[in-house]
Amino acid sequence: MKKKIDLSRFGVIIAWIVLIIIFTVCNPAFLKMSNLFTILRQAAVVGVCSVGMTFVILTGGMDLSVGSVIGVSCVAGAQLLAKGIPIPLVIIIVLFIGLISGMFNGFFINELGIAPIIMTLGTMTTLRGVAYLLCGGFAVYGIPESFKYIGQGYLGVIPFPVIIMVLCFAAGWFILNRLGFGREVFGIGGNVEASRLSGVNVKKTLYKVYGLAGVLYALAGLILMARVNSGQPSSGEGYEMDVITGVVLGGVSINGGEGSILGVVVGVLLMSTLQNGMVLMNISEFWQKVVKGIVLILAVSLDRIVQKSKAKASEKV
């Protein structure tokens, strides 16, 4: 069993290496240090979101509202900054907006039993409308220069967004592997009824999971806003595809209960590498969407094949 899991992880790493080789052959500029940092910077927003999505999918859930939470966070944050609200207070308010968004999902999933994919689809549509209503459909400018450091600054030679991403990955790994909350997340995804019978407060844990995810999406929104130097109501559109694909590619089972943050790191980097390489090769944006969709289908198909093979192996035992 363990060998199969390790093989799937190596498969993603091998695919990543093959992509790097192909893009380097097609365009030698791909391996320039400046471009490698660009890949990492581009991965930052998706990477931060992927930590929250990992927790959600590990419980057997799904969150399609990630892009819309980013959009609302960008617009709301930009408006507050433009009005002269202190940066620390703006960050707290925006993260709180993300928390409320996640708890909103958690409430209807927990209390009314709405399927996560349906609930978050509704939230995705609602919040995208809210983002446009907040700004009347126009981008919000007037962001202070000091705030731009979050999305454009460097600590030494390392882009600051990359540092935030690494800290989020580290925190996610610590929670999942060292805290009881992490064990509860895995347990719920593995067998929710068994977790309930063992004394786990499933509802409370799910509230925490969706709340944490919302906070991380809002943080990603702040990074994106600082990077583009404006609050765009369209910010985050389509990000759910990249985030979910990165998480599933990283070995997190779509059925929940299995996966790791380290695998997600590789999945996110692979997606960022793929996007950057296609841009360097001047591949049409439309074809990029086609490729991303195929990658997601392949990732989910591989997960299903692995799960079925495990089920057959357990039946033989």
WOGINOR-V145115 format. One record per backbone hydrogen bond with DSSP energy under -1.0 kcal/mol. NH is the residue of the N-H (numbers start at 1). CO is the residue of the C=O. If there is no record, write none. Layout:
NH/CO  NH/CO
//
This chain:
5/1  6/2  7/3  8/4  9/5  10/6  11/7  12/8  13/9  14/10  15/11  16/12  17/13  18/14  19/15  20/16  21/17  22/18  23/19  24/20  25/21  26/22  27/23  30/27  31/28  32/29  36/32  37/33  38/34  39/35  40/36  41/37  42/38  43/39  47/43  48/44  49/45  50/46  51/47  52/48  53/49  54/50  55/51  56/52  57/53  58/54  60/57  61/56  69/65  70/66  71/67  72/68  73/69  74/70  75/71  76/72  77/73  78/74  79/75  80/76  81/77  82/78  83/79  84/81  85/80  90/86  91/87  92/88  93/89  94/90  95/91  96/92  97/93  98/94  99/95  100/96  101/97  102/98  103/99  104/100  105/101  106/102  107/103  108/104  109/105  110/106  111/107  114/108  119/115  120/116  122/118  123/119  124/120  125/121  126/122  127/123  128/124  129/125  130/126  131/127  132/128  133/129  134/130  137/132  138/135  140/231  150/147  151/148  152/148  153/149  155/158  158/155  160/153  163/159  164/160  165/161  166/162  167/163  168/164  169/165  170/166  171/167  172/168  173/169  174/170  175/171  176/172  177/173  178/174  179/175  183/179  184/180  185/181  186/182  187/183  188/184  189/185  190/186  191/187  195/191  196/192  197/193  198/194  199/196  200/195  202/200  205/201  206/202  207/203  208/204  209/205  210/206  211/207  212/208  213/209  214/210  215/211  216/212  217/213  218/214  219/215  220/216  221/217  222/218  223/219  224/220  225/221  226/222  227/223  228/224  229/225  230/225  231/140  235/232  237/234  239/236  243/239  244/240  245/241  246/242  247/243  248/244  249/245  250/246  251/248  252/247  253/258  256/253  257/58  264/260  265/261  266/262  267/263  268/264  269/265  270/266  271/267  272/268  273/269  274/270  275/271  276/272  277/273  278/274  279/275  280/276  281/277  282/279  283/278  288/284  289/285  290/286  291/287  292/288  293/289  294/290  295/291  296/292  297/293  298/294  299/295  300/296  301/297  302/298  303/299  304/300  305/301  306/302  307/303  308/304  309/305  310/306  311/307  312/308  313/309  314/310  315/311  316/312  317/313
//
